[in-house]
Amino acid sequence: MNIVNQLTLRYMKQNKSRTLVTIIGVIISVAMLTAVFSISSSFMDMMQRNTIAYTGKWQAAFFDVTGEDVAVITNTEAIERYDIDQELGFARLSNSANRAKPYLYITGHSNHDVIGISPIDGRLPKNENELALSSQFLQTAGVSWKVGDVVTLDFGKRSLNKDGTSEMLGNNDAYQSKEVFTPTKTKTYTITGIVQAPAREQDAMAAYRAFSGLSEGALEEGFPYTVRVEYKDFKGLGNDIYETSDTIASKVSGVNNQGKSNGVKIKYNRDLLLYSGISSDSRFLNTMYLAVLTVGSIILIGSFSLIYNAFSISLSERSRTLGMLSSVGATKQQKRASVFFEAAVIGVIAIPAGLFFGSIGIGVTLHLLSPFIQKMFVVSEPMRLVIEPYSMIAVILFSILTLLVSAWFPAVRASRITPITAIRQTKDIEIKGKDVRTSKMTRKLFGYEAELGLKNLKRNKHHYRSTVFSLAISVILYLAASSFSLYMDKSYNMAQAPLPYDLSVYARGADWERVRSLTNDLMSVQNATTKVKTQLLYNDLYLNENEVTTDISSRHTLNPDGKYNMSAKLVSLDEASFAAYLQSAGIDAKKWEGDEISAILVNQITLKEKHNFTDITQLTVQEGSEIPLTMIEGAKVRIASITDKRPPFMLRYEEDVSSVTFVVSERDFDKLRELGNDMLTEQIFSEVEFTTGQSAALENEINPIINRYPDVYVYTTNLIAERQDALNRATVTSVFLYGFVVLIGLICMANIINTISTGMALRKREFAMLASIGMTPEGMKKMLRFEGFFYGMKSLIYGLPISLCVMFFIYMSLSRNFEFAFTLPWANLILAGIGVFFIVGTSILYATRKYKEQSIVESLKNENI
C-alpha cells in the first residue's frame, strides 16, 4: 500500500465519527435498494406461484384441434409437457341437494398436473373409465359418494322451450326450473379421487366439476380437443412465445363441436406470462419498472447527497495534508486516487453489510406481512423473500456508481490542490463582499448574533447548501409519502365502493305481507349495532333537456322525442332511519306533514366510467317539482328536498349515469304500493342492513328467523371479511410507505448531523477568536441558534413549494382515474416544519456540547483546524 493510501486510512481512523456516519448512510441506502429490488421480485414470485396453483403451469392453449392433428402440437420440440382436454358434457345428478347445480360437467384429461388439478384424497384418473370429483361437490351437493365407488351417469343436452322453439343451454347458462334434460348416453365410472381445481370450479354455472382420464391412443379423428402446453424455456422465449404459438397453430387444422372446419384458436395463460415478465400489453410491467426506478432514484439522490458531502468535508479537512504531499512530489493522479481509495474502503465495508441487512430486514418484513398481503391480493400462496442474482448485481453496480459519482468532484478538486493554496485554504472559503452581505433588517429584527450567524452560513456555502439540500429532501419525501397515502385512501374509497353496513339480508316474494313480516322480525335482532330497513322500486323517468345537468347531457343521448330516458330508484327507509337521515342532511321534517307522496332527491353521485371516478350532479329540477311515475298510473312524487348527502344504503359510486335516487319514508312507500297492482308488489326489493361487532352471534340470530319463511327468497351478504381486507391493504401500504420515508429520513439525518457537527469542529479557531474579542457564551449560543433557524427556514422555503408541486403531481396522476378535490395534509405540513427545526436543533446542540470545553489559547494555536 502506498504512502498516500496509508495516510488516507490513518485520517479515516482519526475521524471515526464522520467515517462511521458515512458508512451507516451507505449501508442504509444499499439496504433500501436491496429491499426495493427484493420486493419487486418477491411480489412477482408470489403471483407466479399463485397463478400456477390456481390455473396450472401451462402457457398456451390451442382450442378446437382435430384428433389427428394433436400429435403435431405435442411432438413440437419447444414443448416440454402438455394436457389434452376433451369436453364430455353434462351428466345428471338426480339426488343433488343444491337446486342451482343439478349436474356434473365432465372433461377428460391426459395430464391433470398441467392444468392445476391436485388430489386431496385418492389419486388422479388414468383412463376414460375413472373419475375424480371436485372438493366443492362433496361439500355442498349432499351426495355421499367416496373414493372407490362405482357410479353410472346419464349424459345429455340441456334445453329450454322459448316461444315454441327449443333453445340449447350451455356452460354459461344458470339452471332454470323449466329447462329440459335430454339423455344421449350412459357411462359407468370408478371414483379414484377427490381433487382441488380452483380455476375449473366455475366452468359451468349449473354444474359441479368432475374430471376423467384420457388416453392419447383413443383420440377420435375430426373431434375437437384442447391442448394446453408448457414450453421448455418460456422465460427464455420471452415475447417470442406469441410468435412460436402462432407458428404451431398454423400447422394444424381446427374443427368445432358441430364438426365444421375452422381455425385453431389460441388462449394464453396471461397472468402467468405477465408475472414472469412476458406480456403483449406492457403497461403493468412498465408501471412496476417505473415504480422501482423512481424509488431507486430517490434513494440514490439521498445517498449521493450524503456521500458527496462527506467527501467534500473530508477534502476540506485534508487540504493541508494534500498540499504538503504535493510539495514533496505527490502527483495529481495520486491525490485524486486518495479520494477514490476512501470511497473504495467505504464501499468494501458498506455494500456487503447493506446487502446483508437489506435482505434480512425485508425478509423479516415480508414474513410478518405475508398474511396481510395474501388477503390484500386474494392469493393462496405466501409471500417469500426472493433474491435474484441480477437484482443483487444491479444493486452493487448502482451502489458503486453512486460512490464513484459522489467522489468524482471532490477527487478532481483534490488533484488541483497546490501547496500555496492548501496553506492559504483559499478554495475552502472564497469570500466576496456580495457573498456575505446581509439585510439591515436582519440585525434590527434579530440582533448582531443573528447577522453574524447568517454571514457564517453564507461564508461556508458548501456546508450550508448541502445541509439545506438534505433537509429539503427530507421534507419533500415525507410530504410526498403523506399526500400519496391521503390520495390513495380517497381513491380506494371511491374505487372499492364499500357499503355502510357489515351484513345484509335481501328478501323478495310474491306475498308482500310475508316479506314485510320477515323484515320486521329481522329488525328485532339484539346483536346488531345499527339496523336499517329499505324497500326499492324502479321507475322510468322521461326528462326534458332543461331538467338535466351538463354532466348528464354530455354522457346520455336524447330520445327521438327530445326526452332523456332515465331510471328512478325509489327507496324507502324505516321511520327511525328516515328521521336520522333527515337530521344528518339538515332537512326539515315538517316538509313531510302533508298527504302528498314526498321524496328527497340525492342529486350528487360518484360515477365510475371504466377506470375513472367523477363526482357529478344529475338533475336541475327544483324543490316542489313533481316526478310522474310511469308504472303507476296517475301517481306522482313531489321533491320535498334536494341533497348531496348519501343515505345509509347508497353505494359510494354508481356505474349507471341514468340512475337517479329518491328517498321516501316507509309511510309514503306504502301509499305507492297500494296505488299499484300485484305485478308492482313482485317488483319490490326489500333489504335489512346491519352493522355489528359480533357478526357470528348476529348470523346465529338471523338464520332461525330466515328459516321460518321458506316461501320468501332470501340472500345474505357478509361484508366483514371485505372490510378486513381493506384494513390489511392499508396496513401493508403504510408499513412500506412510511418505512421507506423513515429510512430515507435516516440517510438525510446522517448527512445533516455529519455536516453540522463537522462544520462546528472546523470552526474551533473561529469560536475561540470570537470568545477572545468578548463574545459571551450566551451570545455564542444565540448565534448558533439563529444559524439553525436560518437552516430550517431556508430548507422549508425550498422544500415546501417543491413538495406542493410533487403533491399536485401525485394528485394529477391519480385524478386521471379518480376525480376528487385537491387537498393538503395540513397536519403533516406542520409536523414537517417541527421535524426540520428539531433535527437542526439537535445537531447543533450535539456539536456545541462536544466542543464547548475547548481552550481558547490552544484552539488559536492549532493551525490544523
Secondary structure in CASP SS format (residue, H / E / C, confidence):
PFRMAT SS
TARGET T0000
AUTHOR 0000-0000-0000
METHOD secondary structure of the structure
MODEL  1
M C 1.00
N C 1.00
I H 1.00
V H 1.00
N H 1.00
Q H 1.00
L H 1.00
T H 1.00
L H 1.00
R H 1.00
Y H 1.00
M H 1.00
K H 1.00
Q H 1.00
N C 1.00
K H 1.00
S H 1.00
R H 1.00
T H 1.00
L H 1.00
V H 1.00
T H 1.00
I H 1.00
I H 1.00
G H 1.00
V H 1.00
I H 1.00
I H 1.00
S H 1.00
V H 1.00
A H 1.00
M H 1.00
L H 1.00
T H 1.00
A H 1.00
V H 1.00
F H 1.00
S H 1.00
I H 1.00
S H 1.00
S H 1.00
S H 1.00
F H 1.00
M H 1.00
D H 1.00
M H 1.00
M H 1.00
Q H 1.00
R H 1.00
N H 1.00
T H 1.00
I H 1.00
A H 1.00
Y H 1.00
T H 1.00
G C 1.00
K C 1.00
W C 1.00
Q C 1.00
A E 1.00
A E 1.00
F E 1.00
F E 1.00
D E 1.00
V E 1.00
T E 1.00
G H 1.00
E H 1.00
D H 1.00
V H 1.00
A H 1.00
V H 1.00
I H 1.00
T H 1.00
N C 1.00
T C 1.00
E C 1.00
A C 1.00
I E 1.00
E E 1.00
R E 1.00
Y E 1.00
D E 1.00
I E 1.00
D E 1.00
Q E 1.00
E E 1.00
L E 1.00
G E 1.00
F E 1.00
A E 1.00
R E 1.00
L C 1.00
S C 1.00
N C 1.00
S C 1.00
A C 1.00
N C 1.00
R C 1.00
A C 1.00
K C 1.00
P C 1.00
Y E 1.00
L E 1.00
Y E 1.00
I E 1.00
T E 1.00
G E 1.00
H E 1.00
S C 1.00
N C 1.00
H H 1.00
D H 1.00
V H 1.00
I H 1.00
G C 1.00
I C 1.00
S E 1.00
P E 1.00
I E 1.00
D E 1.00
G E 1.00
R C 1.00
L C 1.00
P C 1.00
K C 1.00
N C 1.00
E C 1.00
N C 1.00
E E 1.00
L E 1.00
A E 1.00
L E 1.00
S E 1.00
S H 1.00
Q H 1.00
F H 1.00
L H 1.00
Q H 1.00
T H 1.00
A C 1.00
G C 1.00
V C 1.00
S C 1.00
W C 1.00
K C 1.00
V C 1.00
G C 1.00
D C 1.00
V E 1.00
V E 1.00
T E 1.00
L E 1.00
D E 1.00
F E 1.00
G E 1.00
K E 1.00
R E 1.00
S E 1.00
L E 1.00
N E 1.00
K E 1.00
D C 1.00
G C 1.00
T E 1.00
S E 1.00
E E 1.00
M E 1.00
L E 1.00
G C 1.00
N C 1.00
N C 1.00
D C 1.00
A C 1.00
Y C 1.00
Q C 1.00
S C 1.00
K C 1.00
E C 1.00
V E 1.00
F E 1.00
T E 1.00
P E 1.00
T E 1.00
K E 1.00
T E 1.00
K E 1.00
T E 1.00
Y E 1.00
T E 1.00
I E 1.00
T E 1.00
G E 1.00
I E 1.00
V E 1.00
Q E 1.00
A C 1.00
P C 1.00
A C 1.00
R C 1.00
E C 1.00
Q C 1.00
D C 1.00
A C 1.00
M C 1.00
A C 1.00
A E 1.00
Y E 1.00
R E 1.00
A E 1.00
F E 1.00
S E 1.00
G E 1.00
L C 1.00
S C 1.00
E H 1.00
G H 1.00
A H 1.00
L C 1.00
E C 1.00
E C 1.00
G C 1.00
F C 1.00
P E 1.00
Y E 1.00
T E 1.00
V E 1.00
R E 1.00
V E 1.00
E E 1.00
Y E 1.00
K C 1.00
D C 1.00
F H 1.00
K H 1.00
G H 1.00
L H 1.00
G C 1.00
N C 1.00
D H 1.00
I H 1.00
Y H 1.00
E H 1.00
T H 1.00
S H 1.00
D H 1.00
T H 1.00
I H 1.00
A H 1.00
S C 1.00
K C 1.00
V C 1.00
S C 1.00
G E 1.00
V E 1.00
N C 1.00
N C 1.00
Q C 1.00
G C 1.00
K C 1.00
S E 1.00
N E 1.00
G C 1.00
V C 1.00
K E 1.00
I E 1.00
K E 1.00
Y E 1.00
N C 1.00
R H 1.00
D H 1.00
L H 1.00
L H 1.00
L H 1.00
Y C 1.00
S C 1.00
G C 1.00
I C 1.00
S C 1.00
S C 1.00
D C 1.00
S C 1.00
R H 1.00
F H 1.00
L H 1.00
N H 1.00
T H 1.00
M H 1.00
Y H 1.00
L H 1.00
A H 1.00
V H 1.00
L H 1.00
T H 1.00
V H 1.00
G H 1.00
S H 1.00
I H 1.00
I H 1.00
L H 1.00
I H 1.00
G H 1.00
S H 1.00
F H 1.00
S H 1.00
L H 1.00
I H 1.00
Y H 1.00
N H 1.00
A H 1.00
F H 1.00
S H 1.00
I H 1.00
S H 1.00
L H 1.00
S H 1.00
E H 1.00
R H 1.00
S H 1.00
R H 1.00
T H 1.00
L H 1.00
G H 1.00
M H 1.00
L H 1.00
S H 1.00
S H 1.00
V C 1.00
G C 1.00
A C 1.00
T C 1.00
K H 1.00
Q H 1.00
Q H 1.00
K H 1.00
R H 1.00
A H 1.00
S H 1.00
V H 1.00
F H 1.00
F H 1.00
E H 1.00
A H 1.00
A H 1.00
V H 1.00
I H 1.00
G H 1.00
V H 1.00
I H 1.00
A H 1.00
I H 1.00
P H 1.00
A H 1.00
G H 1.00
L H 1.00
F H 1.00
F H 1.00
G H 1.00
S H 1.00
I H 1.00
G H 1.00
I H 1.00
G H 1.00
V H 1.00
T H 1.00
L H 1.00
H H 1.00
L H 1.00
L H 1.00
S H 1.00
P H 1.00
F H 1.00
I H 1.00
Q H 1.00
K H 1.00
M H 1.00
F H 1.00
V C 1.00
V C 1.00
S C 1.00
E C 1.00
P C 1.00
M C 1.00
R C 1.00
L C 1.00
V C 1.00
I C 1.00
E C 1.00
P H 1.00
Y H 1.00
S H 1.00
M H 1.00
I H 1.00
A H 1.00
V H 1.00
I H 1.00
L H 1.00
F H 1.00
S H 1.00
I H 1.00
L H 1.00
T H 1.00
L H 1.00
L H 1.00
V H 1.00
S H 1.00
A H 1.00
W H 1.00
F H 1.00
P H 1.00
A H 1.00
V H 1.00
R H 1.00
A H 1.00
S H 1.00
R C 1.00
I C 1.00
T C 1.00
P H 1.00
I H 1.00
T H 1.00
A H 1.00
I H 1.00
R H 1.00
Q C 1.00
T C 1.00
K C 1.00
D C 1.00
I C 1.00
E C 1.00
I C 1.00
K C 1.00
G H 1.00
K H 1.00
D H 1.00
V H 1.00
R C 1.00
T C 1.00
S C 1.00
K H 1.00
M H 1.00
T H 1.00
R H 1.00
K H 1.00
L H 1.00
F H 1.00
G C 1.00
Y H 1.00
E H 1.00
A H 1.00
E H 1.00
L H 1.00
G H 1.00
L H 1.00
K H 1.00
N H 1.00
L H 1.00
K H 1.00
R H 1.00
N C 1.00
K H 1.00
H H 1.00
H H 1.00
Y H 1.00
R H 1.00
S H 1.00
T H 1.00
V H 1.00
F H 1.00
S H 1.00
L H 1.00
A H 1.00
I H 1.00
S H 1.00
V H 1.00
I H 1.00
L H 1.00
Y H 1.00
L H 1.00
A H 1.00
A H 1.00
S H 1.00
S H 1.00
F H 1.00
S H 1.00
L H 1.00
Y H 1.00
M H 1.00
D H 1.00
K H 1.00
S H 1.00
Y H 1.00
N H 1.00
M H 1.00
A H 1.00
Q H 1.00
A C 1.00
P C 1.00
L C 1.00
P C 1.00
Y C 1.00
D C 1.00
L E 1.00
S E 1.00
V E 1.00
Y E 1.00
A E 1.00
R E 1.00
G C 1.00
A C 1.00
D C 1.00
W H 1.00
E H 1.00
R H 1.00
V H 1.00
R H 1.00
S H 1.00
L H 1.00
T H 1.00
N H 1.00
D H 1.00
L H 1.00
M C 1.00
S C 1.00
V C 1.00
Q C 1.00
N C 1.00
A C 1.00
T C 1.00
T E 1.00
K E 1.00
V E 1.00
K E 1.00
T E 1.00
Q E 1.00
L E 1.00
L E 1.00
Y E 1.00
N E 1.00
D E 1.00
L E 1.00
Y E 1.00
L E 1.00
N C 1.00
E H 1.00
N H 1.00
E H 1.00
V E 1.00
T C 1.00
T H 1.00
D H 1.00
I H 1.00
S H 1.00
S C 1.00
R C 1.00
H C 1.00
T C 1.00
L C 1.00
N C 1.00
P C 1.00
D C 1.00
G C 1.00
K C 1.00
Y E 1.00
N E 1.00
M E 1.00
S E 1.00
A E 1.00
K E 1.00
L E 1.00
V E 1.00
S E 1.00
L E 1.00
D C 1.00
E H 1.00
A H 1.00
S H 1.00
F H 1.00
A H 1.00
A H 1.00
Y H 1.00
L H 1.00
Q H 1.00
S H 1.00
A H 1.00
G C 1.00
I C 1.00
D C 1.00
A H 1.00
K H 1.00
K H 1.00
W H 1.00
E C 1.00
G C 1.00
D C 1.00
E C 1.00
I C 1.00
S E 1.00
A E 1.00
I E 1.00
L E 1.00
V E 1.00
N C 1.00
Q E 1.00
I E 1.00
T E 1.00
L E 1.00
K E 1.00
E E 1.00
K C 1.00
H C 1.00
N E 1.00
F E 1.00
T E 1.00
D E 1.00
I E 1.00
T E 1.00
Q C 1.00
L E 1.00
T C 1.00
V C 1.00
Q C 1.00
E C 1.00
G C 1.00
S C 1.00
E E 1.00
I E 1.00
P E 1.00
L C 1.00
T C 1.00
M C 1.00
I C 1.00
E C 1.00
G C 1.00
A C 1.00
K E 1.00
V E 1.00
R E 1.00
I E 1.00
A E 1.00
S E 1.00
I E 1.00
T E 1.00
D C 1.00
K C 1.00
R C 1.00
P C 1.00
P C 1.00
F C 1.00
M C 1.00
L C 1.00
R C 1.00
Y C 1.00
E E 1.00
E C 1.00
D C 1.00
V C 1.00
S C 1.00
S E 1.00
V E 1.00
T E 1.00
F E 1.00
V E 1.00
V E 1.00
S E 1.00
E H 1.00
R H 1.00
D H 1.00
F H 1.00
D H 1.00
K H 1.00
L H 1.00
R H 1.00
E H 1.00
L H 1.00
G C 1.00
N C 1.00
D H 1.00
M H 1.00
L H 1.00
T H 1.00
E H 1.00
Q C 1.00
I C 1.00
F E 1.00
S E 1.00
E E 1.00
V E 1.00
E E 1.00
F E 1.00
T E 1.00
T C 1.00
G C 1.00
Q C 1.00
S H 1.00
A H 1.00
A H 1.00
L H 1.00
E H 1.00
N H 1.00
E H 1.00
I H 1.00
N H 1.00
P H 1.00
I H 1.00
I H 1.00
N H 1.00
R C 1.00
Y C 1.00
P C 1.00
D C 1.00
V C 1.00
Y E 1.00
V E 1.00
Y E 1.00
T E 1.00
T E 1.00
N E 1.00
L C 1.00
I H 1.00
A H 1.00
E H 1.00
R H 1.00
Q H 1.00
D H 1.00
A H 1.00
L H 1.00
N H 1.00
R H 1.00
A H 1.00
T H 1.00
V H 1.00
T H 1.00
S H 1.00
V H 1.00
F H 1.00
L H 1.00
Y H 1.00
G H 1.00
F H 1.00
V H 1.00
V H 1.00
L H 1.00
I H 1.00
G H 1.00
L H 1.00
I H 1.00
C H 1.00
M H 1.00
A H 1.00
N H 1.00
I H 1.00
I H 1.00
N H 1.00
T H 1.00
I H 1.00
S H 1.00
T H 1.00
G H 1.00
M H 1.00
A H 1.00
L H 1.00
R C 1.00
K H 1.00
R H 1.00
E H 1.00
F H 1.00
A H 1.00
M H 1.00
L H 1.00
A H 1.00
S H 1.00
I C 1.00
G C 1.00
M C 1.00
T C 1.00
P H 1.00
E H 1.00
G H 1.00
M H 1.00
K H 1.00
K H 1.00
M H 1.00
L H 1.00
R H 1.00
F H 1.00
E H 1.00
G H 1.00
F H 1.00
F H 1.00
Y H 1.00
G H 1.00
M H 1.00
K H 1.00
S H 1.00
L H 1.00
I H 1.00
Y H 1.00
G H 1.00
L H 1.00
P H 1.00
I H 1.00
S H 1.00
L H 1.00
C H 1.00
V H 1.00
M H 1.00
F H 1.00
F H 1.00
I H 1.00
Y H 1.00
M H 1.00
S H 1.00
L H 1.00
S H 1.00
R C 1.00
N C 1.00
F E 1.00
E C 1.00
F C 1.00
A C 1.00
F C 1.00
T C 1.00
L C 1.00
P C 1.00
W H 1.00
A H 1.00
N H 1.00
L H 1.00
I H 1.00
L H 1.00
A H 1.00
G H 1.00
I H 1.00
G H 1.00
V H 1.00
F H 1.00
F H 1.00
I H 1.00
V H 1.00
G H 1.00
T H 1.00
S H 1.00
I H 1.00
L H 1.00
Y H 1.00
A H 1.00
T H 1.00
R H 1.00
K H 1.00
Y H 1.00
K C 1.00
E C 1.00
Q C 1.00
S C 1.00
I H 1.00
V H 1.00
E H 1.00
S H 1.00
L H 1.00
K H 1.00
N C 1.00
E C 1.00
N C 1.00
I C 1.00
END
